[in-house]
Amino acid sequence: MGKLSAFLKPSPAGRTKEVLLDRFTDEDGNVVPVVIKSITPEENEAISKRCMDREGNLDTVAYGNQLIVACVAEPDLRSTEVCGYYGVMDPHMVPGRMFTIGEKQIIQDAIMEINDIKAANERLKAAKNL
């Protein structure tokens, strides 16, 4: 097989990373991590398609919220308990009510990192500067 075998590897979806946000603590005052997981390119493409308008423009806010819901493994933002607490029926509205602006940015940065989006963007910028 030679060099081809180096490319016969599945996408590393399901990797996890813990993100600590000081505001989320248990009864003893210990910070409880938000667990982020990586998703497959197919899952990302499905999210992107759902967030396109008729002209093919991406609604970046909707995409960001749906990506957060897909990538946050713990707590489950889809759970009826979480949605009920934040007064929404649509789990994609939870990130906007649960997190502060800064916390949401921290979560989005962690999602970009675990899904290799950040590294890909950096490599693209470096290639353009050559």
N, C-alpha and C positions, 0 to 999 in steps of 0.2 A: 504494500500500500504506500509505502514511502511517506512523503510529506502530506498526502491527503489525510492520513489518520490524525494529523494535528488539528484538522478542521472539523472532525466528526465528533463534536461535543455538543450536548444540549445547552440551551440557554440557562444560566444559573439563577433562574427564578426561585423565589422562596428564601433567599438569604435574608437574614434579619439584622437589625441594628437597633440599639436602645438610644432614645433621645430623652435627656432629662430636662424637664421644664419645672422650675422651682415652685410654681403655683399648684401643681398637682401632687398632693401629699396624702398619706394614709392617716389613720387615727393617731398614730404615734409621731407624726410630723416628718416621717421619712418620705423623700421624693419617690414617687412611683413612675417608672419610665413609660414613655410611649414607645411601643415597639413598631418599627417600620420594616416592611418586607419588600423585596424586589418582585417585579411582575414580568411577564413575558412580553416580547415585542407585540405579539398578537393582541394581548389585553390592552396595551397602550394604543394600538391602532384602533381598536373598537371604541375606546374612550374618545380618541381624537375625532372619529367619525360622528359620534353622538353629539359632539360639541361644535360641529360645523353648521353654518347657516346655509341658506339656499345658494348663495354666491360662492361657497367654498371657503369662507373666512372662518378662522378658528376663534371661538369665544374663549379667550384665555382665562377668564375668571371661572367659567363653568368647567373648563378643562382642569384647572388647578384644583378645584374642589372635588371633582370626580377622581382625579389622581390621588388626592389625599385619602379619600374614602377607600379606594382600591388598595392603597399601600399601607395604611395604618392597620396593623394586625391586632394591636391591643392598645386601647380598648376598641371593641368592635363598634365602629361608628354607625353601622347598619342596625344595631340592636334596637328593639322597640323601647327598651329602658333608656338608652342614651337619647334617641330621638324624642321620646316623651319628655324627658327632663328639659331638653332645649326647645320644646314646644313646636316641633316640626314633624311632618310625616315623611318628607323627602330627606334621606340621609345626606344628600349632597349639600344640604343647607347647614348641617352640623358644624363643619369647619369654621364657617363665618360667625357662628354663635359661641362655639366652644373656646376658640383660641383668640388671643390678642393679635394685633397685626404683626408684632414681632415674633410671637410664638408660631404663627402660621408660616412666617418666612423661614424660621428655623426648621420646621417640619418639611417645608418644600425643599430647602437646601439638602436635608438629609435624604429625601426621596431622590433628588437629582444625583446625589453621591452614590447611593446604593444601587441605582439603576444605570450607573456609568454615563449619565447624561452630562454631568459636569466635566468628566475627563474627555468625553467626545468633543464638547464645545471648546475646551482648552486646546486639544490637538488640532481642531479645525482652525482656530485663530493662529496657532503657531505655523500651520501650513500656509496660510494666507500671507504671513509675514516673510516667508522665504523668498 
